């Protein structure tokens, strides 16, 4: 099997860490007045050597969410359908085009 295999102990530890972080986030959100400041305070929890500031953490989280959304088949289908329904192409013919394309030309509409 390719990938990582976790023992039940490792899963227990990771779920405990996840629950601790979520509790910290809940406490921070309860005292929240400004949403941006709350996001920064939650980002401070995840600051380490790879992400030196809370802003870098938020930028990375935003990128991860964007990548996950862009790869979701249902989101892609919805965006594609909306694009085809609402897309408009505006063109202006050249001088040569105005001479050659008349009412009988297949490109004329």
C-alpha positions as CSV (number, residue, x, y, z in Angstrom):
1,X,0.0,0.0,0.0
2,X,1.3,3.4,-1.0
3,X,1.1,6.2,1.6
4,X,1.1,6.4,5.3
5,X,-0.2,3.9,7.8
6,X,-1.2,5.1,11.2
7,X,-1.4,3.1,14.4
8,X,-4.4,3.5,16.6
9,X,-2.2,5.4,19.1
10,X,-1.2,7.9,16.4
11,X,-4.8,8.4,15.4
12,X,-5.7,9.0,19.0
13,X,-3.0,11.6,19.5
14,X,-3.9,13.4,16.2
15,X,-7.6,13.5,17.2
16,X,-6.7,14.8,20.7
17,X,-4.5,17.5,19.1
18,X,-7.2,18.4,16.7
19,X,-9.8,18.7,19.5
20,X,-7.4,20.9,21.5
21,X,-6.9,23.2,18.6
22,X,-10.6,23.4,17.9
23,X,-11.3,24.3,21.5
24,X,-8.7,27.1,21.3
25,X,-10.4,28.3,18.1
26,X,-13.8,28.2,19.7
27,X,-12.6,30.3,22.7
28,X,-11.0,32.8,20.4
29,X,-14.1,33.1,18.3
30,X,-16.4,33.6,21.3
31,X,-14.4,36.7,22.2
32,X,-14.3,37.9,18.6
33,X,-15.4,41.4,17.6
34,X,-13.6,41.9,14.3
35,X,-13.5,38.9,12.0
36,X,-10.1,39.7,10.5
37,X,-8.5,40.0,14.0
38,X,-10.1,36.6,14.9
39,X,-8.6,35.0,11.8
40,X,-5.2,36.4,12.7
41,X,-5.4,35.1,16.3
42,X,-6.4,31.6,15.0
43,X,-3.5,31.9,12.4
44,X,-1.1,32.5,15.3
45,X,-1.8,29.0,16.6
46,X,-0.3,27.6,13.4
47,X,2.8,29.8,13.2
48,X,6.0,27.7,12.9
49,X,9.2,27.7,10.9
50,X,7.5,27.3,7.5
51,X,5.0,30.1,8.2
52,X,6.6,32.8,10.2
53,X,3.5,35.1,10.6
54,X,-0.3,34.7,11.0
55,X,-0.7,36.4,7.6
56,X,1.4,33.7,5.9
57,X,-0.7,31.0,7.6
58,X,-3.9,32.6,6.4
59,X,-2.5,33.0,2.8
60,X,-1.6,29.3,2.8
61,X,-5.0,28.3,4.2
62,X,-6.7,30.4,1.5
63,X,-4.6,28.8,-1.2
64,X,-5.4,25.3,0.1
65,X,-9.2,26.0,0.1
66,X,-8.9,27.5,-3.4
67,X,-7.1,24.5,-4.7
68,X,-9.6,22.1,-3.1
69,X,-12.5,24.0,-4.6
70,X,-10.9,24.2,-8.0
71,X,-10.5,20.4,-8.1
72,X,-14.0,19.6,-6.9
73,X,-15.9,18.1,-9.9
74,X,-19.3,19.6,-8.8
75,X,-17.8,23.1,-8.4
76,X,-16.1,22.8,-11.8
77,X,-19.3,21.7,-13.4
78,X,-21.2,24.6,-11.9
79,X,-18.6,27.2,-13.0
80,X,-18.5,25.7,-16.5
81,X,-22.3,25.8,-16.9
82,X,-22.5,29.3,-15.6
83,X,-19.7,30.4,-17.9
84,X,-21.4,28.9,-21.0
85,X,-24.8,30.5,-20.0
86,X,-23.4,34.0,-19.3
87,X,-20.3,34.3,-21.5
88,X,-20.3,36.9,-24.2
89,X,-17.8,37.5,-27.0
90,X,-17.5,41.0,-28.3
91,X,-15.6,41.5,-31.6
92,X,-15.1,44.3,-34.1
93,X,-14.4,43.2,-37.7
94,X,-11.4,44.6,-39.6
95,X,-11.8,46.6,-42.8
96,X,-11.2,43.4,-44.8
97,X,-13.8,41.6,-42.7
98,X,-16.4,44.2,-43.3
99,X,-15.9,43.9,-47.0
100,X,-15.9,40.1,-47.1
101,X,-18.5,39.2,-44.5
102,X,-21.9,40.1,-45.7
103,X,-25.4,38.8,-44.9
104,X,-24.8,35.6,-46.9
105,X,-21.5,34.7,-45.1
106,X,-21.7,31.8,-42.5
107,X,-20.0,34.0,-39.9
108,X,-22.7,36.7,-40.2
109,X,-25.4,36.8,-37.5
